[in-house]
Amino acid sequence: MLFFEDIEIGEITRLGSHTFTEAEIVAFARAWDPQPFHLDPLAGARTPFGGLVASGWQTVAIAAKLRAQACAHLHETLRREGKKVPRIGPSPGFRNLRWLRPVRAGDTLTFESEVTAKKGSASRPEWGLVFTHETGLDPAGTLVFELTNCIFVERLEA
């Protein structure tokens, strides 16, 4: 993330890709979402999914990790160039989370973040709120996952 004033609505950040493996799907499910269709291919075969599928929460967690890595990479680039790096605050939440298609072992998703809106914080003038549309696409470009995110970003003017 850049400073609030430097962020452009419509800006798209490619966050990276991730290939889901059976082992990591099962490991995530054991730790965080132990439903049969996330734990066992045979149990998953008896569901409408027809097999093992990743937890939607795993998809969200991977998107969050890739977003954080992209931000860290940008901030490191700014530091190397001798530029000031903005503080990034917490997210006050997200909305409109949708899991549109199941994610299976071997699937590769590409994650992107598009800035859709921004506004100054009324209660914290040194911060602005940046709203993004986060997506995960399969190799055919089909939307698999999406959410609207919000994050506090330091204002340069403050």
N, C-alpha and C positions, 0 to 999 in steps of 0.2 A: 504494500500500500504506500501511496505517496501521501503528502499532506492533503487535507480535506479540499483546499482550494484548487489543487492541481489534478484532482480526480475528475475525469470527464464522464458524463452520462453517455452510455453506449459503448464505453471501453470494455473490451473483452480480454480476459486473461486466460490463457490456456494453462491449466494446472498440472496436466500430465495424465498418464494412463496407468492402469493397474490391471493385471491379469489375475483372476481369482483361481485358486487351486482348491481341490477337494480338502486337502489337509488343513488349510487355513479357514475354510468355511466351517468345518467341523470344530476346529479349535475355538473359533470365535463363538460358535453356538454353545459349546460346552461352558464357556466362561460367562456369556451374556444373554443368550437367547435360546435356551435348550428345548426347542420344539422339534418333534420327530423329523420333519421334512428338512431341517437344517443339520441334523445329526447323522442321518442314516439314509443312504440311497434307496434301500428297500422300503423303508417306511415312507420316504418321499414318493416312491412309485405308486403308493396306495392313496395319494392325495391328488387334487386337481393339477398340481404341479408336474406330476408324472416322474419325479426324481428329486435328487438333492438340489436344494437352492440355497443361496446365501441369504442371511438375514438382511433385511432392509437397513437395519441399524449398522451393520458392517459396511454397507455401501456409504452411508452417511459418515461413518468414522473415517473411511478411506478418503472421502472427499475433503473432510476437515484436515486430515494430515497433509494432503497434497496442497491445500490452500495455505496452510502454515509454512510448508516448505517453499512454496513460490514466494510468499511474503519475505521469508528469511533470505532467500536468494536475492531478491530485489534490494533489500536493505543492505546486504553485504556489498552489492554492486555500488550503491549510493555511497557507502563508507569508503570504498576503494577510490571513488571519484572525488572524495573530499567533500561530499554534500551532506547536509543535515538530514538525519533520519527521523521520521515522525514516530511518535508513540502510537501504538495501536491498543485500544481499550478492549474491554470485553464485548461480547454480543448480548444485547438485551433480549434476544430470542429470534426465533425464525417462525415462518408460517408457510402454509400451502405446501407442506411436504407430501409428495406423491411418489409411490413406487409403481411404475407403469408396466414393467415386465420383469419376470423373474431373472435373476442372475445365477448362472450355473458355473460349475467348475470348467475352466478353460475359456470363459468369457473375458474379453478385455474391454474395459470401459475407458473412455476418454472424458475427462472432467474439465469443465469450463465455468467461468464466473463472469457475468455481464453486469456492469453497473447500470441500475435502472432508475435510481433517484438518490438524492442527498438533500439533507437539510441541517441547519445549525441546531445544536441542542439548546433548548430554552432554559434549562436548569444548569447547564455546564457550558458557559460560553467558550471555554478553551477546546471544546470538542464539537465535532460534527457527526452526524449519523449518515452512514453510507449503506444503501440498500442494493443487494445484488440478487440476480437470478442464477442459481447454481444448478448445473445440469451434469448428467452422466449419459454419454451416448455410446451405443455399440458400434462395431466397425462399419455397419451399413449406414450410420448416422441416425439411427432410430433412438428417440428419447426413451431412456430406461428409468431415470430418476430425476426429480427436480425439487427445489425448494426456494423460497425467498428468504434471504439472510439479511441481517442488519448488524452493523458493527460500528463502534465508536472509533473515530480517527481524529488525531490531533489537528487543530486548526493552526495554520501558519500565522494568521493575524492575531491570535491570542498571545 
